[in-house]
Amino acid sequence: MVTKVIKTEKEYQAALSRLEEIFDSKKDSKTADELELLALLIEKYEDEISPIDLPDPIEAIKFRMDQLGYKQKDLAQAIGLKSRVSEILNKKRKLTIDMIRKLHDTLGIPTEVLIKEY
């Protein structure tokens, strides 16, 4: 059983190999705890080595609009005029706190993404 923090690429690769071996373990088996611990150690190592940065707020808005099938007019109902939505999507106007709140409520985008500088 792996019981130490992963610190090197070699240890990481070994952990991935072991994870693959025990991946299909039954919930109450001897390797179930090892599987859970190993997954946490791998996740911690990956987060430290290559953290994922938050996306660009405008790209996040466009992506979510696409997912929901929204057009600019749909977003205008939440944050104001269609021309204002166009300015925002073209990065000619900054998001206000009120817009961020409304976009969060309407599109479900986390506020920490929407407040990021662009």
C-alpha positions as CSV (number, residue, x, y, z in Angstrom):
1,M,0.0,0.0,0.0
2,V,1.3,3.5,-0.9
3,T,1.5,5.7,2.2
4,K,3.8,8.6,1.2
5,V,3.3,11.9,-0.6
6,I,4.2,11.9,-4.2
7,K,7.1,14.2,-4.8
8,T,8.7,13.2,-8.1
9,E,7.7,12.3,-11.6
10,K,8.9,8.7,-11.1
11,E,6.8,8.3,-8.0
12,Y,3.9,9.8,-9.9
13,Q,4.2,7.3,-12.7
14,A,4.5,4.5,-10.2
15,A,1.3,5.7,-8.5
16,L,-0.6,5.9,-11.8
17,S,0.5,2.4,-12.6
18,R,-0.7,1.1,-9.2
19,L,-3.9,3.0,-9.5
20,E,-4.5,1.3,-12.9
21,E,-3.9,-2.1,-11.3
22,I,-6.4,-1.6,-8.5
23,F,-8.9,0.7,-10.2
24,D,-11.7,-1.9,-10.4
25,S,-11.5,-2.8,-6.7
26,K,-14.7,-3.6,-4.9
27,K,-15.9,-1.0,-2.4
28,D,-15.3,-3.2,0.6
29,S,-12.1,-4.9,-0.6
30,K,-8.7,-4.8,0.9
31,T,-7.5,-2.4,-1.8
32,A,-10.5,0.0,-1.6
33,D,-8.8,2.3,1.0
34,E,-5.5,2.2,-1.0
35,L,-7.4,3.2,-4.1
36,E,-9.0,6.2,-2.4
37,L,-5.7,7.3,-0.8
38,L,-3.8,6.9,-4.0
39,A,-6.3,9.0,-5.9
40,L,-6.0,11.8,-3.4
41,L,-2.2,11.7,-3.5
42,I,-2.2,11.8,-7.3
43,E,-4.7,14.6,-7.4
44,K,-2.6,16.6,-4.9
45,Y,0.6,16.1,-7.0
46,E,-1.2,17.1,-10.2
47,D,-2.6,20.2,-8.6
48,E,0.9,21.3,-7.4
49,I,2.7,20.5,-10.7
50,S,0.2,21.9,-13.1
51,P,-2.6,23.9,-11.5
52,I,-5.5,24.7,-13.8
53,D,-6.0,28.5,-14.1
54,L,-9.5,30.0,-14.2
55,P,-10.8,30.6,-17.7
56,D,-11.2,34.0,-19.3
57,P,-14.5,35.4,-18.0
58,I,-15.8,36.4,-21.5
59,E,-14.8,33.1,-23.0
60,A,-16.6,31.4,-20.1
61,I,-19.8,33.5,-20.8
62,K,-19.6,32.6,-24.5
63,F,-19.1,28.9,-23.7
64,R,-22.0,28.8,-21.3
65,M,-24.2,30.7,-23.7
66,D,-23.4,28.1,-26.4
67,Q,-24.2,25.3,-24.0
68,L,-27.6,26.8,-23.2
69,G,-28.4,27.8,-26.7
70,Y,-28.5,31.5,-25.6
71,K,-28.3,34.4,-28.0
72,Q,-27.2,38.0,-27.1
73,K,-30.9,39.0,-26.8
74,D,-31.3,36.3,-24.1
75,L,-28.4,37.7,-22.2
76,A,-29.7,41.2,-22.6
77,Q,-32.6,40.3,-20.5
78,A,-30.2,39.6,-17.6
79,I,-27.7,42.5,-17.9
80,G,-29.3,45.2,-20.0
81,L,-29.3,46.3,-23.6
82,K,-28.3,44.1,-26.5
83,S,-25.6,46.6,-27.5
84,R,-24.2,46.4,-23.9
85,V,-24.0,42.6,-24.2
86,S,-22.2,43.0,-27.6
87,E,-19.7,45.4,-26.0
88,I,-19.0,43.0,-23.2
89,L,-18.6,40.0,-25.4
90,N,-16.2,42.0,-27.6
91,K,-14.3,43.0,-24.5
92,K,-15.0,46.7,-25.0
93,R,-16.8,47.1,-21.7
94,K,-15.9,45.7,-18.3
95,L,-18.3,43.7,-16.2
96,T,-19.8,45.5,-13.3
97,I,-20.5,43.9,-9.9
98,D,-24.2,43.9,-10.7
99,M,-23.6,42.3,-14.1
100,I,-21.4,39.6,-12.4
101,R,-24.2,38.8,-10.0
102,K,-26.8,38.6,-12.7
103,L,-24.6,36.5,-15.0
104,H,-23.8,34.2,-12.1
105,D,-27.6,33.7,-11.4
106,T,-28.5,33.4,-15.0
107,L,-25.7,31.3,-16.4
108,G,-24.4,29.6,-13.3
109,I,-20.8,30.7,-13.9
110,P,-18.8,30.9,-10.6
111,T,-18.2,34.5,-9.5
112,E,-14.5,33.8,-9.1
113,V,-14.4,33.2,-12.9
114,L,-16.4,36.4,-13.7
115,I,-14.3,38.7,-11.5
116,K,-11.1,37.7,-13.2
117,E,-9.3,40.4,-15.2
118,Y,-9.4,40.1,-19.0
